[in-house]
Amino acid sequence: MSHPHPELDAPPPLTTDGLRIVALGGLGEIGRNMTVFEIAAAHGPNRLLVVDCGVLFPEEEQPGVDLILPDFDYIRGRLDDIEAIVLTHAHEDHIGAVPYLLRERADIPIVGSRLTLALVDAKLLEHRIRPVTRQVAEGDRMRFGPFDCEFFAVNHSIPDALAVALRTPAGLVLHTGDFKMDQLPLDGRLTDLGGFARLGAEGIDLLMSDSTNAEVGGFVTSERDIGPVIDDVFRTAEQRVIVACFASHIHRVQQVLDAAADSGRKVCFVGRSMVRNMGVATDLGYLRAPEGIMVEQKEIDDLPPEKVVLICTGSQGEPMSAMSRMANRDHQIRITRGDTVLLASSLIPGNENAVNRVINGLTRWGARVVHKGNALVHVSGHAPAGELLYVLNLTKPGNFLPIHGEWRHLRAHAALAELTGVPRDNVVIAEDGVVVDLVDGQVAITGAVPAGYVYVDGATVGEVTETSLKDRRILGEEGFISIVVAVDSTSGKIVARPEIHARGAGIVDEDFHDVVSRIQEVLEGAAADGINDVRQLRQLIRRTAGKWVSESYRRRPMIIPVVVEV
Amino acid sequence: MSHPHPELDAPPPLTTDGLRIVALGGLGEIGRNMTVFEIAAAHGPNRLLVVDCGVLFPEEEQPGVDLILPDFDYIRGRLDDIEAIVLTHAHEDHIGAVPYLLRERADIPIVGSRLTLALVDAKLLEHRIRPVTRQVAEGDRMRFGPFDCEFFAVNHSIPDALAVALRTPAGLVLHTGDFKMDQLPLDGRLTDLGGFARLGAEGIDLLMSDSTNAEVGGFVTSERDIGPVIDDVFRTAEQRVIVACFASHIHRVQQVLDAAADSGRKVCFVGRSMVRNMGVATDLGYLRAPEGIMVEQKEIDDLPPEKVVLICTGSQGEPMSAMSRMANRDHQIRITRGDTVLLASSLIPGNENAVNRVINGLTRWGARVVHKGNALVHVSGHAPAGELLYVLNLTKPGNFLPIHGEWRHLRAHAALAELTGVPRDNVVIAEDGVVVDLVDGQVAITGAVPAGYVYVDGATVGEVTETSLKDRRILGEEGFISIVVAVDSTSGKIVARPEIHARGAGIVDEDFHDVVSRIQEVLEGAAADGINDVRQLRQLIRRTAGKWVSESYRRRPMIIPVVVEV
């Protein structure tokens, strides 16, 4: 999805009474959420406000890639014009790209709630960046240049999440961030529907609302309902309990700590991100470990198995995680009959196979595995259709832009908006990079800018390109054959028998004998015809080898002819 | 999973009063179902009966592989001792490997129901094999050597499926094949619980029963309940209806034909396997197309869109299928607003991402997509726990071996068996290759034989090995760097500047300058030290390049050093 609307050109300049909205991520995909708001300034360059700056996790079409970032190209020449980055909450798909943007300008003010900033700080510390931060809370109203921002509490699967309303010369915009509407949340912090209603009465010109669960009917189950299920798992566990969940799901960890305390067990956090985040959450009072319950990993072996709880990440089957390694018996914690493993997470689409492998591995060694497929051990963090309708009806937006979702989710959310009375012409579905302008109370698509994937792989950002990935896909499916020929630099005559190296092609060395001879003949023929151009020789080799492998094996490995002139 | 129970040795010889059961596939995985039964003969070699001979479809850990076969090595030396291959039904995971086994001995008798044999015949014709077949039907009892077989009707997601009971000197075994217990099946053909009960009264020594849905509680929804949903989809479709389903799901296709007739639409089959199978099913009377309803693809364009139904495969998001290509606008049938696409299939685990991409692609172009996530358009073909309990209670088996499932399914089914009163010691969970002997009315694991994956890739069977796949995984994640150096064959001195070729490594050509110089230095140093052994030179190159790429990029591409002696 390098350029989603190929028919769209670059947009015209923004008019002075307009607000421009460009999502660099999160529209047409679940992840790397990032939206750029732009207002024309009276003097000087236009002013920018960024909401969220997250990463997308790669799927199998992005082999070897560690992370996918938004393409900052659209704002790269205007980094000094950014008034602030507002972070709605501390999930990776909303904050994960912040270190990469701050590498380009370190002093962009980061705006967020107390917990959000603490978790971002801890993350940036690992990147050796000390950000300039501005802490806000629900109810706060604060200006960043021409952007007059008001913050609202929203309930989500991480504490302290915010929605943000922007009052601009072009109108009032409400960006919900990610949210759901648990009416009995564990921390008592409700999504501020009263605030949304007040904005609706004031007149919301544009609502941008979380679409992740727009296809799902009804309402979320309360997080509160998971507590008894966890208690029951603990009550019936014969020996150790090993819990895997997201390192950001502080409420779920709290539930596990409470269940452990009730059953007289000790708890140990396993893994860097879990230890780091729970440290931050404890320091700030978001997590309260019952007195004396926490132990270090090295103390675990001295405890009887029925007194042990381990909390780790890896609930998505990440191959290098503790959980996957336990499933493969490749971890110092050896799963045995009697262990109970609780996968207390949603299953992020794309991870089904990996999680299935973990469940089968653990089951094979005799563990009882409790997961969302057989028990109510997780509820989604995103509002389903029933709740989205409440927000649409309370905010009565003049225009609607569904955000945070794939096409199927954006379309489903758009349909909900139309059902609540938003006129069809005032509902826009935009993909990443599509330019949406709000002028005179009406949204319109006015163009598109590049918003392709930027790949992080190892230490590099952006060096792995679509071409590299295409090569990887071919190599990964078919392997390669490399044919090395040394030729005399003047005559073009080959001076040694061609050498073949193949990997992943599934062809044994002896089988190459024939084709080596054939290539040698072809090159000798070429030399006799006076052909000594390296490019031509390479082409002859590629053609000869390609024909042979296709006819003999019906396969298409990558063929790399190398001609060394000596 | 090359050898599932590493602690198990080859089994002792089979005793004359015993029955040996070895699954070469289907135990510990969903697919490549194949079980070998063995009886000691009075004179001469032991006699074998094979039940099913299917393929497994590769997942992402088997990149580039087309199909996965059972390893025939266990029976390769004894092909003449096989009395018959009994095929329970015509799904690919039960018949797909038959052509590969018949390549090794073409005249093994193939036993199956009328439809099963017809579909196998059509398939073998494409492999230019004419099999020796023996048609059977429910109620038939027939001997194949010492194996006295009785066949029972079972209800499944393809017509004419059978269970098979084997009466052997060691006891009576019931193998259910795949089944469910729809009590109002479309063709009126029920799973023969009465027959199972009669066997139970006679005394079943070993029950082998389908575990696919053992983790799912309750009972299947009747196929009959899908009809009204399909009717509703047709009633509300604005323009074309495009249905994707399995090419073997004759009942589902019948429902679509009926709905098309009711709404005055014409129908066209798209794709080779759909056209072939529906031809066979029509010829045999399993499918009845209403008069005048079928049209050729070329006639479609002359019909108004609201009169058109297309039926194709690709419901699993297979990349080269018509459905995926339509989603990518890479097919002559161009999806537009107004089209309705019906994915009338289950979602086979592992295909979630591919199907999600198809749904998003179709949605993006404006199609309404109806799928199992938003409508009751498919029911499973496998009995869930509620139904499995009926079978266990009616058959009252002395011993139980759960078949057809991953570990999680086998364990869940084993737990059900224990709940119905099968003694724990008489329930065995075996993986592929594990040898289970039934002697004196008691099953026991007595050893294991190789039962690894055999990969079909292009024209080759078994040439792509685990090593090739490991290479592919590395190449697919990291790419490779090949460094070619020409050296004087006697002095070991390099005679031209090293050449570097990289693909998929995400490193641009200019970046190689430094490392080429470094390698050159290292090799010159080696030559000065009198090192001219090619293996040593290769190692020096690999080490130098590997260190550079790891330090500069934190990556680990495959490094291929090539030293050409001239």
Interface residues (C-beta under 8 A of the other chain):
Chain A: G28 E59 E60 P63 G64 E215 P349 G350 E352 N353 N356 I359 N360 G361 T363 R364 V369 G373 N374 E406 W407 R408 R411 Y455 D457 G458 A459 T460 E463 V464 T465 S468 L469 D471 R472 R473 L475 G476 E477 E478 G479 F480 S482 V484 A486 V495 A496 E499 H501 R503 G504 A505 G506 I507 V508 S552 Y553 R554 R555 M558 I560 V562 V564 E565 V566
Chain B: G28 E59 E60 P63 G64 E215 P349 G350 E352 N353 N356 I359 N360 G361 T363 R364 V369 G373 N374 E406 W407 R408 R411 Y455 D457 G458 A459 T460 E463 V464 T465 S468 L469 D471 R472 R473 L475 G476 E477 E478 G479 F480 S482 V484 A486 V495 A496 E499 H501 R503 G504 A505 G506 I507 V508 S552 Y553 R554 R555 M558 I560 V562 V564 E565 V566
